[in-house]
Amino acid sequence: MDFSILHDHNVVVTLAQGFKFTVTVTILSVIGGILLGTPLAMMRLSNNKLASGFAKFYVDFFRGVPLIQVIFIFYFLLPKFFEFQSDTYYGPLFSSIVTFAIFEAAFFSEIVRSGIQSVSRGQVNAGYALGFTYGQTMSNVVLPQAFRNMLPVLLTQSIVLFQDVSLVYVISAPDFLGNANTLANTYGAETKATFYLVVAVIYFVISFTLSRLVKRLHQKIAIIR
């Protein structure tokens, strides 16, 4: 393997752009997934059978469908409903964010639901005693405590999402892995091992470092509790 190719300015810029794409999709998908997952978790725990049934169906459906299939569906269907072409940068970016946000919402929903259930029933009753509605009790009393308890798990799922974003490579999205593959095809087959190894090492270092930080955070929260 020839690592001298990494000194090429074009290579560095292309990899950096791919990494930026991956991080952008990860961050926005986590935010979107939590924003969608939290109401789903509250619906799942509510006494409204219609809302609870819908939330359960949503979670079961997306947890039972392969992520790669969801990516294909959203990538090829979204351009038909929005004014952009799927072969532009904004097509894959937008499609990727929407796909992962909707898909991960099912997993974040279960994490949030577990976090809510970790808060003692006495806290809920205290909210009702103050005259809060179900929504007010959740937003003002339960959720702040629940998010603290489930923060390590949310971050762990975010790390998994960061790794899963590499799957957008199959729709030729300009992510970290996709750009590395483009460079390998441009500079020759003999460079593939170099580019793939670099990508793998960077993914490992980032994921391992974040995992260690999450572990320390989990220990800190356990001590506080």
C-alpha positions as CSV (number, residue, x, y, z in Angstrom):
1,M,0.0,0.0,0.0
2,D,1.2,3.5,-0.9
3,F,0.3,6.0,1.7
4,S,2.1,8.8,-0.1
5,I,-1.0,9.4,-2.2
6,L,-2.6,10.9,1.0
7,H,-0.4,13.9,0.5
8,D,-2.3,14.8,-2.6
9,H,-4.4,17.9,-1.9
10,N,-7.3,16.7,-4.0
11,V,-7.4,13.4,-2.0
12,V,-7.4,15.3,1.3
13,V,-10.2,17.7,0.2
14,T,-12.3,14.9,-1.3
15,L,-12.1,12.8,1.9
16,A,-12.8,15.8,4.1
17,Q,-15.9,16.6,2.1
18,G,-17.1,13.0,2.4
19,F,-16.4,13.1,6.1
20,K,-18.3,16.3,6.5
21,F,-21.3,14.8,4.6
22,T,-21.2,11.8,7.0
23,V,-21.1,13.9,10.1
24,T,-23.8,16.2,8.8
25,V,-26.2,13.3,8.1
26,T,-25.4,11.8,11.5
27,I,-26.0,14.9,13.6
28,L,-29.2,16.0,11.8
29,S,-30.5,12.5,11.8
30,V,-29.9,12.1,15.5
31,I,-31.8,15.4,16.1
32,G,-34.6,14.4,13.8
33,G,-34.8,10.9,15.2
34,I,-35.1,12.2,18.8
35,L,-37.6,14.8,17.9
36,L,-39.7,12.1,16.2
37,G,-39.0,9.4,18.7
38,T,-39.9,11.3,21.8
39,P,-43.6,11.9,20.8
40,L,-43.8,8.3,19.6
41,A,-42.6,7.1,23.0
42,M,-45.2,9.3,24.8
43,M,-47.9,8.0,22.4
44,R,-46.8,4.4,23.1
45,L,-47.2,5.0,26.9
46,S,-50.5,6.9,26.7
47,N,-53.9,5.4,27.4
48,N,-55.1,6.4,24.0
49,K,-55.3,3.1,22.2
50,L,-55.2,4.7,18.7
51,A,-52.1,6.7,19.5
52,S,-50.5,3.8,21.3
53,G,-51.3,1.4,18.5
54,F,-49.9,3.7,15.8
55,A,-46.6,4.2,17.8
56,K,-46.3,0.4,18.2
57,F,-46.9,-0.2,14.5
58,Y,-44.3,2.4,13.6
59,V,-41.7,1.0,15.8
60,D,-42.3,-2.6,14.8
61,F,-42.4,-1.7,11.1
62,F,-39.1,0.1,10.9
63,R,-37.3,-2.3,13.3
64,G,-38.4,-5.1,11.0
65,V,-37.4,-3.6,7.7
66,P,-33.7,-3.7,6.4
67,L,-32.2,-0.2,6.6
68,I,-30.7,-0.6,3.1
69,Q,-34.2,-1.1,1.7
70,V,-35.5,2.0,3.4
71,I,-32.6,4.0,1.9
72,F,-33.5,2.8,-1.6
73,I,-37.2,3.6,-1.1
74,F,-36.6,7.2,0.2
75,Y,-33.8,8.0,-2.2
76,F,-35.8,7.0,-5.3
77,L,-39.3,8.2,-4.1
78,L,-38.5,11.5,-2.5
79,P,-37.3,13.2,-5.8
80,K,-40.7,12.5,-7.2
81,F,-42.4,14.6,-4.5
82,F,-39.8,17.4,-4.1
83,E,-38.2,19.8,-6.5
84,F,-34.7,18.4,-6.7
85,Q,-32.9,15.8,-8.8
86,S,-31.6,12.7,-7.2
87,D,-28.3,13.0,-9.0
88,T,-27.4,16.3,-7.3
89,Y,-25.6,16.8,-4.0
90,Y,-28.7,18.0,-2.2
91,G,-30.7,14.9,-3.3
92,P,-28.6,12.3,-1.5
93,L,-28.0,14.7,1.4
94,F,-31.7,15.4,1.9
95,S,-32.8,11.8,1.3
96,S,-30.2,10.5,3.7
97,I,-31.2,12.8,6.5
98,V,-34.9,12.1,6.1
99,T,-34.3,8.3,5.8
100,F,-32.1,8.0,8.9
101,A,-34.2,10.4,11.0
102,I,-37.4,8.4,10.2
103,F,-35.7,5.0,10.6
104,E,-33.8,5.8,13.8
105,A,-36.9,7.4,15.3
106,A,-38.1,3.8,15.9
107,F,-35.0,3.0,17.9
108,F,-34.8,6.3,19.7
109,S,-38.5,5.9,20.6
110,E,-37.8,2.7,22.5
111,I,-34.8,4.3,24.3
112,V,-37.0,7.3,25.3
113,R,-39.7,5.0,26.4
114,S,-37.3,3.1,28.7
115,G,-36.0,6.4,30.0
116,I,-39.5,7.6,30.9
117,Q,-40.3,4.3,32.6
118,S,-37.1,4.6,34.7
119,V,-38.6,7.7,36.4
120,S,-40.5,6.8,39.5
121,R,-44.3,6.9,39.3
122,G,-44.2,9.3,42.3
123,Q,-42.7,12.0,40.0
124,V,-45.6,11.6,37.6
125,N,-48.2,11.7,40.4
126,A,-46.5,14.8,41.7
127,G,-47.0,16.5,38.4
128,Y,-50.6,15.6,38.3
129,A,-51.0,16.9,41.9
130,L,-49.7,20.2,40.7
131,G,-52.5,20.3,38.1
132,F,-50.3,19.5,35.1
133,T,-51.8,17.7,32.1
134,Y,-50.2,14.6,30.7
135,G,-48.1,16.6,28.2
136,Q,-47.0,19.1,30.8
137,T,-46.1,16.4,33.3
138,M,-44.0,14.7,30.6
139,S,-42.2,17.9,29.4
140,N,-41.7,19.6,32.8
141,V,-41.2,16.7,35.2
142,V,-40.5,13.3,33.5
143,L,-38.5,14.0,30.3
144,P,-35.8,16.1,31.9
145,Q,-35.0,13.3,34.3
146,A,-35.5,10.6,31.7
147,F,-33.1,12.2,29.2
148,R,-30.4,12.3,31.9
149,N,-30.9,8.6,32.6
150,M,-30.9,7.6,28.9
151,L,-28.2,9.9,27.6
152,P,-25.5,7.2,27.5
153,V,-27.8,4.9,25.5
154,L,-28.8,7.8,23.1
155,L,-25.1,8.5,22.5
156,T,-24.4,4.8,21.9
157,Q,-27.2,4.6,19.3
158,S,-25.8,7.8,17.7
159,I,-22.4,6.0,17.3
160,V,-24.2,3.1,15.6
161,L,-25.9,5.6,13.3
162,F,-22.6,7.2,12.5
163,Q,-21.4,3.8,11.3
164,D,-24.6,3.0,9.4
165,V,-24.4,6.2,7.4
166,S,-21.8,4.5,5.3
167,L,-24.6,2.5,3.8
168,V,-25.6,5.5,1.6
169,Y,-22.5,4.5,-0.4
170,V,-24.9,2.1,-2.3
171,I,-26.8,5.1,-3.8
172,S,-23.6,6.8,-4.7
173,A,-23.9,9.5,-2.1
174,P,-20.8,11.6,-1.5
175,D,-20.2,10.3,2.0
176,F,-16.8,9.3,3.5
177,L,-16.8,5.8,2.2
178,G,-18.3,6.8,-1.1
179,N,-15.7,9.5,-1.8
180,A,-13.0,7.1,-0.8
181,N,-14.3,4.6,-3.4
182,T,-14.5,7.4,-6.0
183,L,-10.8,8.3,-5.3
184,A,-9.9,4.6,-5.6
185,N,-11.5,4.3,-9.0
186,T,-9.8,7.6,-10.1
187,Y,-6.3,6.7,-9.0
188,G,-6.4,3.1,-9.8
189,A,-7.4,-0.3,-8.3
190,E,-4.0,-0.6,-6.5
191,T,-5.0,2.4,-4.3
192,K,-8.3,0.8,-3.1
193,A,-6.6,-1.0,-0.1
194,T,-5.1,2.3,1.0
195,F,-8.2,4.3,0.9
196,Y,-10.4,1.6,2.5
197,L,-7.9,1.1,5.2
198,V,-7.7,4.8,6.0
199,V,-11.5,5.0,6.1
200,A,-11.7,1.9,8.4
201,V,-9.1,3.3,10.8
202,I,-10.8,6.7,11.1
203,Y,-14.2,5.0,11.7
204,F,-12.6,2.8,14.3
205,V,-10.7,5.6,16.1
206,I,-13.8,7.9,16.2
207,S,-16.2,5.1,17.3
208,F,-13.8,3.7,19.9
209,T,-13.1,7.1,21.4
210,L,-16.7,8.1,21.6
211,S,-17.6,4.7,23.1
212,R,-15.0,5.2,25.8
213,L,-16.4,8.7,26.5
214,V,-19.9,7.3,26.7
215,K,-18.8,4.6,29.2
216,R,-17.2,7.3,31.4
217,L,-20.4,9.4,31.2
218,H,-22.5,6.3,32.1
219,Q,-20.4,5.8,35.2
220,K,-20.7,9.4,36.2
221,I,-24.4,9.4,35.8
222,A,-24.6,6.1,37.8
223,I,-22.7,7.8,40.7
224,I,-25.0,10.9,40.6
225,R,-28.1,8.6,40.7
